[in-house]
């Protein structure tokens, strides 16, 4: 142990100091290598457009519409003959059935007089004729409660409103966005309705899809700037409902099993015809026209133009070749997304 302290440790210290001294001499006369390579302008990433592979799936075109319960509008009773009201056959406020006589209209048409000439004397005799009388009975077009403001001896023309019949039935009615209206082209005549706080969902009949009214009225469904159409459906007898009650209409307008589908974000256009960008083996993309079928709001059926396994861009490219895609489900641009 004494040899180690007296000889070995001092020798090692001398060697370390010698190495350090040599290094300091080199730095003093040669300088240290502090050069660097400027990499600040070198790209560290690349823009890669997301792609998706064409696959098969079941597509159900189901549209859900927020609606409300509304009383069915009164049906107008119109005059079917020009003349004078000769009889009132029903009272104002009466309950009537379809075909119930409401009032009678009398029409008098003048007739030319009869002129006779005596063959011997040549004297002419003129005989006046009574007017031709035509009677027409106006009936209630539907069953309900009659409103009859028309008075006896009132003069009316063909088509004049002489009364109204409120059927007392209810419907559910809601507004449609342009997308929903397209998806309901050729819609069925029935739908499933759920009343807020009401009975279990039930089937309503007489489903009607139409354009939004141009003018508002007490009987019209409220139309917002984003709506382009209306949907109404009759509440069947036996279902208890009240005007103003909230409702949901669920309409299934077709189902396609094992259909060729792509995301709607990949398609320019949403109805009948569209465009997608097919990715080639070298990574380039080419615009291709396709024929569209059903959609569920996320995917759309492709009936022509694509095959299972094809690769397409997941989002529509921005015009001008910026390389940045457009997600039409987030930012809708008609010039890009179409439809």
Secondary structure, 3 states (H helix, E strand, C coil): CHHHHHHHHHHHHHHHHHHHHHHHHHHHHHCCCCCCCCCCCCCCCCCCCCEEECEEEEEEEEEEEEEEEEECCCEEEECCCCEEEEEECCCCCCEECCCCEEEEEEEEECCCCEEEECCCCCCEEEECCCCEEEEEEEECCCCEEEECCCCCCCEECCCCEEEEEECCCEEEEEEEEHHHHHHCCCCCCEEEEEECCCCCCEEEEEEEEEECCCCCCCCCCCCCCCEEEEEEEECCCCCCCCCCCEEEEEEEEEEEEEEEEEEHHHCECCCCEEEEEEECCCCCEEEEEEEEEEECCCEEEEEECCCCCCEEECCEECCCCCCCEECCCCCCCHHHHCC
